Amino acid sequence: MKRIILITGGARSGKSTQAEEMALSLAPDPVYLATARIWDEEFRERVRRHQERRGPQWTNLEEEKFLSRHDVGGRVVLVDCLTLWATNFFYDMEGDTDRALEAVKAEFDRFTSQDATFIFVTNEIGLGGTSQNELQRKFTDLQGWMNQYVAARADEVFLMVSGIPVKIKG
């Protein structure tokens, strides 16, 4: 039976660790679907540390945009993360918030039409002040709208606060 779980929070709030623990509690062999583009060496190191943390029980997939290319029916799949995934659309569409939002929503719907348990990790980037940078403000809008879209479709939503999961839906 299809199930969507959203785990949100700020930077270093424990989102990914919580999502990994949840996935492993639901299946002995979950899928880890990474959406990150490697932008620089520091980010490459972050990705490497995340990979090291996961053991051989994980099926690791990398997909920057088109998650629906992957058949995950019947599996527990952790998508880390929605923020980086939306970034890829936003960047490729040259900061056009409306087009990027339309495209990422459509791909989300295609991907989650599969009968699987989906755990999405995302960031609450709009909790801080309003950026002086126009591009950052546009991306914050995109991310906020996408988080709302996913949360509305999710069966459960958790907000991570200082490593503590707070259930806010479900």
VOGU-3710 file (C-alpha; in Angstrom, 3 decimals, decimal comma):
1> mkriilitgg> 0,000/0,000/0,000  1,353/3,428/-0,984  2,548/5,610/1,869  4,278/9,006/1,828  6,297/10,301/4,777  7,902/13,756/4,847  10,737/14,625/7,229  11,534/18,327/7,366  13,679/20,626/9,471  16,636/22,959/9,456
11> arsgkstqae> 20,252/22,281/8,575  21,884/19,677/10,822  18,611/18,945/12,589  18,987/15,163/12,149  16,663/14,740/9,164  18,751/12,260/7,170  19,675/10,117/10,180  16,018/9,958/11,244  14,934/9,049/7,706  17,561/6,307/7,440
21> emalslapdp> 16,569/4,821/10,801  12,905/4,947/9,811  13,564/3,268/6,452  15,553/0,478/8,113  12,751/-0,039/10,665  10,299/-0,532/7,778  12,410/-2,808/5,542  15,626/-4,809/5,786  16,691/-3,651/2,310  15,521/-0,073/1,647
31> vylatariwd> 16,336/2,017/-1,414  18,340/5,212/-0,975  17,642/7,606/-3,839  20,121/10,489/-3,795  19,205/13,615/-5,766  22,340/15,703/-5,230  24,541/17,179/-7,899  28,161/17,433/-6,890  28,841/21,173/-7,073  32,300/21,294/-5,453
41> eefrervrrh> 34,822/19,272/-3,436  33,377/20,168/-0,042  29,977/18,879/-1,163  31,586/15,735/-2,614  32,975/15,069/0,875  29,537/15,519/2,464  28,099/12,978/0,026  30,942/10,543/0,770  30,254/10,775/4,533  26,544/10,082/3,926
51> qerrgpqwtn> 27,434/7,054/1,794  29,817/5,712/4,438  27,083/5,869/7,056  24,891/3,477/5,085  25,597/-0,235/5,067  25,326/-2,928/2,395  21,609/-3,494/3,047  20,822/-0,335/1,061  20,151/-0,249/-2,676  21,772/3,046/-3,654
61> leeekflsrh> 20,471/4,992/-6,652  21,449/8,427/-7,880  19,020/10,533/-9,879  19,170/14,301/-10,211  15,705/14,909/-11,664  13,682/12,055/-13,111  12,910/9,848/-10,122  10,110/8,121/-12,025  12,727/6,374/-14,189  13,237/4,029/-11,263
71> dvggrvvlvd> 10,851/1,183/-10,493  10,608/1,094/-6,710  7,254/-0,680/-6,488  6,882/-2,711/-3,312  9,962/-1,107/-1,722  10,714/1,395/1,001  12,519/4,277/-0,694  14,214/7,210/0,993  14,610/10,284/-1,224  17,313/12,596/0,111
81> cltlwatnff> 16,527/15,268/-0,537  13,628/17,259/-1,917  15,577/20,511/-1,601  18,457/19,378/-3,803  15,986/17,795/-6,209  14,081/21,091/-6,583  17,415/22,910/-6,940  18,219/20,833/-10,018  14,976/21,858/-11,734  15,372/25,495/-10,654
91> ydmegdtdra> 18,946/25,658/-11,935  18,161/23,935/-15,250  15,189/26,265/-15,783  17,382/29,308/-15,119  15,552/30,407/-11,979  12,052/30,288/-13,464  10,154/29,461/-10,286  6,811/28,745/-11,971  8,239/26,356/-14,577  10,427/24,600/-12,020
101> leavkaefdr> 7,536/24,146/-9,594  5,284/22,771/-12,324  7,978/20,331/-13,469  8,942/19,069/-10,020  5,290/18,604/-8,993  4,590/16,607/-12,159  7,630/14,409/-11,587  6,678/13,927/-7,925  3,209/12,763/-8,996  4,634/10,343/-11,587
111> ftsqdatfif> 7,137/8,899/-9,119  4,732/8,515/-6,213  2,092/6,830/-8,370  4,030/3,627/-7,658  2,881/1,336/-4,848  5,736/1,921/-2,405  6,589/3,561/0,888  8,254/6,908/0,183  10,261/8,828/2,763  11,176/12,329/1,570
121> vtneiglggt> 13,716/14,508/3,372  13,441/18,266/2,886  14,653/21,532/4,389  12,645/24,310/5,969  14,757/27,042/4,403  12,122/29,723/4,925  12,378/29,722/8,730  15,059/32,420/8,708  14,883/35,996/7,538  14,129/37,134/4,018
131> sqnelqrkft> 17,235/37,059/1,841  18,563/40,197/0,191  19,359/38,048/-2,856  16,542/37,856/-5,427  17,530/34,404/-6,684  17,565/33,042/-3,129  14,120/34,552/-2,442  12,763/32,887/-5,593  14,219/29,530/-4,578  12,858/29,880/-1,037
141> dlqgwmnqyv> 9,417/30,415/-2,584  9,814/27,338/-4,783  10,969/25,185/-1,875  8,195/26,374/0,423  5,530/25,685/-2,172  6,980/22,252/-2,952  7,149/21,360/0,740  3,481/22,336/1,089  2,592/20,238/-1,966  4,321/17,139/-0,600
151> aaradevflm> 3,057/17,657/2,962  -0,530/17,878/1,689  -0,106/14,460/0,026  1,858/12,873/2,861  0,372/10,408/5,284  2,821/11,498/7,972  5,001/14,594/8,438  7,785/14,984/10,983  9,620/18,176/11,932  13,134/17,583/13,229
161> vsgipvkikg> 14,169/19,910/16,048  17,681/19,463/17,455  17,675/15,754/16,597  14,194/15,149/17,981  11,364/14,135/15,624  8,109/15,975/16,271  5,124/14,418/14,494  3,018/17,169/12,959  0,730/15,113/10,690  -0,618/11,571/10,775
//
